[in-house]
Amino acid sequence: MSFFEEVKEEAPLSVHGHSIKVAEVLQDGDALTFLIVSQKLSGTGEYHVDRTYEDFEWLQQNLFNQEDVPGIQGVIFPPLPAKAQMNTTPKATRQLGFLGLEEFKPYCAALENFLHQVAAHNLLRKNKALEIFLTSSDPPGRQKARRNIFNRLSQAVEEMRKEGHKDVDEFFQTKRDVNLSITGCIKNTVDKFLDLVQTEQKIAVACGHFATALHLCVESDDDPDKAAFTKICVRLSDVFESMKNSMASVAENDVSTLGLGLDLQSRYREAEKEMLFRRTCKLVELETALKNAEKAKPVKKAALEEVKKTVETEFNHVCKVAKQEIEHFEDARVKMLQQALVKWCEKQLRTAREIAEQYDQHLQAFRAM
């Protein structure tokens, strides 16, 4: 079978899912290539493969294209980050958010997390495409994969009217309402926190510039007053250099912990919204099938009844999977955000202690002058 063909077969994963790492990113013009490393289950070594963003898209499309799997439309698919842009325009930066900072380190972490989530999912990890993606030396995604109804389903204009369709199940109607509210709040939180990080980065740059500027005041002169002034400038330059490094560390901590956590939370809420919308579309399809069966003339009655039963079975599968996914989703997202908050506090506390020690040293140096 060609790697460009649609992959649906189930296959046991031959790597440890938790061992998957995006070890390195290489830039060639506007193209990024990611080195994916994973440990073999046999314990005999590692797989090293080069993958582009198109390969990630190929994997995602093959996960989507599993219509033969009962209830697959009820899956909350792990969200793949948007494609990284080489330009640094405000629009491009805002689109990627935290993932576009720190020379693509957060972006690699997000791709790595995507692979971890897929490898840990009971249904998705069985798709042979994941095995090919992680182990094959041939790049699988250099040809566009066939897109199906899953891909950006909520963006289809003819389906938009279904978003406001009243649900017959109070559980799912409540989840839709909560998702709509929380998604907006998290997006706003991500934007505000991103503004904070970018401000910290600007402060760090400004401190570095001022530290450099203070050295322009340094003079080699026998005049005692000028010598004293030079010492003060050098000391102040050291202080602002420390301020630059400390503020840069604070910003980096923000990005690598809470920033990534909020970004993932936001993208997963969108993924949940997509799943709930797919289920709503299936509900509308079922209601239409029921109406058609009721109004059918005798000559078409049997065929439409069969269609109704098929759609009803599919809908029940979707609902069953969706409820399991939501339960797991809510528990996992709380734990993930909790871990991000704990790491954020730990890193910032460690950085604050280091900063305090440096400032104490600077203070002692001034007192000794």
C-alpha positions in Angstrom: 0.0 0.0 0.0 1.3 3.5 -0.9 1.9 5.9 1.9 -0.2 8.4 0.1 -3.2 6.2 0.2 -5.8 6.4 3.0 -4.7 4.3 6.0 -7.4 2.7 8.1 -6.0 -0.6 9.3 -5.4 -1.2 13.0 -1.9 -1.9 14.0 -0.2 -2.2 17.4 2.1 0.7 18.1 5.7 -0.4 18.2 7.0 2.5 20.3 6.5 3.8 23.8 3.9 6.6 23.4 5.4 8.6 26.3 8.9 8.4 24.8 7.9 10.4 21.6 10.0 13.6 21.4 10.3 16.4 18.8 14.0 16.5 19.4 15.0 19.2 16.9 13.6 21.7 14.4 15.6 22.6 11.2 14.8 25.6 9.1 15.4 25.8 5.4 14.0 29.0 4.0 10.3 29.1 4.8 10.2 25.3 5.5 10.5 23.6 8.9 11.6 20.0 9.4 11.1 18.3 12.7 13.2 15.4 14.0 10.9 12.9 15.8 12.5 10.4 18.1 10.8 7.5 19.9 11.9 4.4 21.8 11.1 1.0 20.4 8.9 -1.3 22.5 11.5 -4.1 22.0 14.0 -2.0 23.8 16.5 -2.4 21.0 16.9 1.2 20.1 15.1 4.3 18.8 13.3 5.4 15.7 14.5 8.7 14.1 12.4 10.2 11.4 12.2 13.6 9.7 8.7 15.1 9.4 7.3 18.3 8.0 4.0 20.0 8.9 2.4 18.3 5.8 3.3 15.0 7.4 1.4 16.0 10.6 -1.6 17.0 8.5 -1.4 13.7 6.7 -1.6 11.9 10.1 -4.5 14.1 11.3 -6.5 13.5 8.1 -6.0 9.7 8.5 -7.3 9.9 12.0 -10.3 11.9 10.8 -11.0 9.5 7.9 -12.2 6.5 9.9 -15.9 6.5 9.1 -15.9 2.7 9.5 -15.1 3.0 13.2 -18.4 3.1 15.2 -18.9 6.4 17.0 -15.7 8.1 15.6 -17.6 11.4 15.2 -17.9 11.5 19.0 -14.1 11.6 19.5 -12.5 14.9 20.7 -9.6 14.8 18.4 -6.3 16.1 19.8 -5.8 19.5 18.2 -3.0 20.0 15.8 -1.4 23.5 16.1 -1.7 25.9 13.1 1.2 25.9 10.6 4.1 27.9 11.8 4.8 31.1 9.8 8.3 32.4 9.2 7.3 36.0 9.1 6.9 37.9 12.4 4.1 40.2 11.6 1.7 41.0 14.4 -1.1 39.0 12.7 1.1 35.9 12.4 2.3 36.3 16.0 -1.3 36.6 17.2 -2.4 33.5 15.3 0.2 31.2 16.8 0.3 33.0 20.1 2.7 31.4 22.6 3.7 28.8 20.0 5.4 31.4 17.8 7.8 32.6 20.6 11.2 31.4 21.8 12.5 30.3 18.4 9.8 27.6 18.0 10.6 25.7 21.3 7.0 26.1 22.4 5.8 25.0 18.9 7.9 21.8 19.1 6.4 21.2 22.6 2.9 21.6 21.2 3.6 19.1 18.3 5.1 16.7 20.8 2.1 16.9 23.0 -0.2 16.3 20.0 1.6 13.0 19.3 1.5 12.0 23.0 -2.3 12.6 23.0 -2.8 10.6 19.8 -0.6 7.7 21.1 -2.5 7.6 24.4 -6.0 7.6 22.9 -7.7 4.2 22.9 -9.2 4.5 19.5 -6.8 6.7 17.6 -3.6 4.9 18.6 -4.8 1.8 16.7 -4.7 3.6 13.3 -1.8 2.3 11.2 -1.1 5.9 10.1 0.4 6.7 13.5 2.8 3.7 13.3 3.9 4.8 9.8 4.3 8.4 10.9 6.6 7.5 13.8 8.6 4.7 12.2 8.7 4.9 8.4 11.8 6.5 6.9 9.7 7.7 4.0 7.8 11.0 4.5 4.1 10.1 4.3 2.5 13.5 3.9 4.2 15.2 0.9 1.0 14.6 -1.1 -2.3 16.1 0.1 -4.5 13.6 1.9 -8.1 13.4 1.0 -10.2 15.6 3.2 -13.5 14.4 4.5 -16.5 15.9 6.2 -14.6 16.1 9.6 -12.1 18.6 8.4 -13.2 22.0 9.7 -16.8 20.9 9.6 -18.1 23.9 11.6 -16.8 26.2 8.9 -19.1 24.8 6.2 -21.6 27.5 5.5 -24.5 25.2 4.7 -24.0 23.6 8.1 -23.9 26.8 10.2 -27.6 26.8 10.8 -27.3 23.5 12.8 -25.2 25.2 15.5 -28.2 26.7 17.1 -30.3 23.5 16.8 -32.0 22.6 20.1 -30.7 19.4 21.5 -33.1 16.6 22.6 -30.6 15.5 25.3 -30.2 18.0 28.2 -26.7 16.6 28.9 -25.4 17.6 25.5 -27.3 20.9 25.4 -25.7 21.9 28.7 -22.2 20.9 27.4 -22.7 23.0 24.3 -23.7 26.0 26.3 -20.8 25.6 28.8 -18.3 25.1 26.0 -19.5 28.3 24.2 -19.0 30.3 27.4 -15.7 28.7 28.5 -14.1 28.9 25.0 -14.5 32.6 24.9 -13.1 33.1 28.4 -10.1 31.0 27.8 -9.3 32.8 24.5 -9.5 36.1 26.3 -7.2 34.7 29.0 -4.7 33.5 26.4 -4.7 36.9 24.7 -4.1 38.8 28.0 -1.4 36.5 29.2 0.3 36.7 25.8 0.2 40.5 26.1 1.9 40.2 29.5 4.7 37.9 28.2 5.4 40.2 25.2 5.5 43.2 27.6 8.0 41.3 29.8 10.1 40.6 26.7 10.1 44.3 25.8 11.2 45.3 29.3 14.1 42.8 29.1 15.2 44.3 25.7 14.9 47.8 27.1 17.0 46.9 30.2 19.7 45.4 27.9 19.8 48.5 25.8 20.1 50.7 28.9 22.9 48.4 30.3 24.8 48.9 27.0 24.2 52.6 27.0 25.7 53.0 30.5 29.0 51.7 29.2 29.1 54.7 26.8 29.6 56.9 29.9 32.7 55.0 31.0 35.9 57.1 30.7 39.5 56.3 31.5 40.6 59.4 33.3 42.7 60.3 36.3 40.1 62.7 37.6 38.7 61.2 40.9 35.2 62.4 40.2 35.1 60.9 36.7 36.6 57.7 38.0 33.8 57.5 40.6 31.2 58.2 38.0 32.6 55.5 35.8 32.4 53.0 38.6 28.8 53.9 39.3 27.9 53.5 35.6 29.6 50.1 35.4 27.8 48.9 38.6 24.5 50.2 37.3 25.1 48.5 33.9 25.6 45.2 35.8 22.3 45.8 37.6 20.4 46.4 34.4 22.0 43.4 32.8 20.8 41.3 35.7 17.3 42.8 35.3 17.4 42.0 31.6 18.3 38.3 32.3 15.8 38.0 35.1 12.9 39.5 33.1 13.8 37.2 30.2 13.7 34.2 32.5 10.3 35.3 33.9 8.9 35.5 30.3 10.4 32.2 29.3 8.9 30.6 32.4 5.5 32.0 31.5 5.6 30.6 28.0 7.0 27.1 28.8 4.5 26.4 31.6 1.2 28.4 31.9 1.4 29.8 28.4 1.5 26.3 26.8 -1.1 25.0 29.2 -3.6 27.8 28.4 -2.9 27.4 24.6 -3.6 23.7 24.8 -6.7 24.3 26.9 -8.0 26.8 24.3 -7.3 24.5 21.3 -8.9 21.5 23.1 -12.0 23.5 23.8 -12.3 24.2 20.1 -11.9 20.5 19.4 -14.7 19.7 21.9 -16.8 22.3 20.1 -16.2 20.5 16.8 -17.2 17.2 18.3 -20.4 18.6 19.8 -21.2 20.1 16.4 -20.6 16.9 14.6 -23.0 15.2 17.0 -25.6 17.9 16.4 -25.3 17.4 12.7 -25.9 13.7 13.2 -28.9 14.5 15.4 -30.4 16.7 12.6 -29.8 13.8 10.2 -31.6 11.4 12.5 -34.6 13.8 12.9 -34.8 14.2 9.1 -34.7 10.4 8.7 -37.5 9.9 11.2 -39.7 12.5 9.5 -39.0 10.9 6.1 -39.9 7.5 7.4 -43.1 8.7 8.9 -44.3 10.5 5.7 -43.1 7.8 3.4 -45.4 6.2 0.9 -45.8 2.5 1.1 -43.5 1.9 -1.9 -40.6 3.6 -0.1 -41.5 2.8 3.5 -39.2 -0.2 3.9 -36.2 1.5 2.4 -36.6 4.7 4.5 -37.2 2.6 7.7 -33.9 0.9 7.0 -32.2 4.3 6.6 -33.7 5.5 9.8 -32.4 2.4 11.7 -28.9 2.9 10.3 -28.8 6.6 11.2 -30.2 5.8 14.6 -27.6 3.2 15.3 -24.8 5.6 14.2 -26.2 8.4 16.3 -26.3 6.1 19.4 -22.7 5.1 18.8 -21.7 8.8 18.5 -23.5 9.7 21.7 -21.9 6.8 23.7 -18.4 7.7 22.6 -19.0 11.4 23.0 -20.1 11.0 26.7 -17.0 8.9 27.4 -14.8 11.5 25.7 -16.3 14.4 27.6 -15.9 12.7 30.9 -12.2 11.9 30.1 -11.7 15.3 28.6 -12.9 17.3 31.6 -10.8 15.2 34.0 -7.7 15.3 31.8 -7.9 19.0 31.1 -8.2 19.9 34.8 -5.2 17.8 35.6 -3.2 19.3 32.7 -4.0 22.9 33.7 -3.2 22.1 37.3 0.2 20.7 36.3 0.9 23.8 34.2 0.0 26.1 37.2 2.2 24.1 39.6 5.2 24.2 37.2 4.6 27.9 36.6 4.7 28.6 40.4 7.7 26.4 40.9 9.8 28.0 38.1 8.9 31.5 39.0 9.7 30.9 42.7 13.0 29.5 41.7 13.7 32.4 39.4 12.6 34.9 42.1 15.1 33.4 44.6 17.9 33.6 42.0 17.0 37.2 41.3 17.0 38.1 45.0 20.5 36.7 45.4 21.8 38.7 42.5 20.2 41.9 43.7 21.7 41.3 47.1 25.1 41.0 45.6 24.6 44.2 43.6 23.5 46.0 46.8 26.6 44.8 48.7 28.8 45.9 45.8 27.3 49.4 46.0 27.7 49.6 49.7 31.4 48.7 49.4 32.0 51.6 47.0 
